[in-house]
Amino acid sequence: MAAPSASGEAGGSGGARAPRPRRDRELNRGRLLAAAREVFREHGLKATLDDVARHAGLGVGTAYRHFPNKQALIDELVDDMFARVEEATREGAEDADAWRGLTVSLERVAELQALDRGLREVVLHSDRTVPAGLRHQERIRRNVDLVVERAKEQGVLRPDAEPWDLVVMQQMLAAVTERSGRPDLWRRYLRLLLDGLRVGPEPTEPLPCGDYGERFDAPGPDWIGPPPPGTDAPDGPRDRG
């Protein structure tokens, strides 16, 4: 047995090395997050924390020491999900060709939804309040507002289209993948929807009213979707009071 050092610890290292348990905790947390991305992408949000632990090759107890429940783990991943959506909408807003920016950003977000079941379920089945992604969601709102404004200025987007229409379109495309199980079928319906948005040589019929009330006139921080028909809008960031 090694003789105690001056600090009272065996090995005489003087405590220079970082405590092993701390490094293990950091590594295990990273393994859990990586496993969760794969598990939720493949199986959706119905997967359990136990499923994530097994996929990571760790014990269930280790998973619960890092995340008290599945929702805490989901909240950690939501920020990454919305960061990818924000990047897509930002690139669309920065494109000099507003129509190309609008279409490419819609395509990229739809691709993310089609390939990531967890993201798709957040879009379709969330309670519409996602505080973990708020810092991204507010920027997504500004990007969507900007791309719609610029497309109208360039005369390529019908003047009665609104930013909220793009958000609802994303929900529709997510539902196509969810209900059909076919990851590329959404492309057909995106093309149909885009044809309805673009200014053509012939006059278009005015759109029916799509007003969800003053709280839902544009995608806001909790941009996941309008409330179900017949329900009241929730209090929160959309309440302009």
Secondary structure as UniProt FT lines:
FT   TURN            6..7
FT   TURN            14..15
FT   HELIX           20..43
FT   HELIX           44..46
FT   HELIX           49..56
FT   HELIX           60..66
FT   HELIX           70..94
FT   HELIX           98..115
FT   HELIX           117..125
FT   HELIX           131..133
FT   HELIX           134..153
FT   TURN            154..155
FT   TURN            159..160
FT   HELIX           163..180
FT   TURN            183..185
FT   HELIX           186..197
FT   HELIX           214..216
FT   TURN            223..224
FT   TURN            229..230
FT   TURN            237..238
//
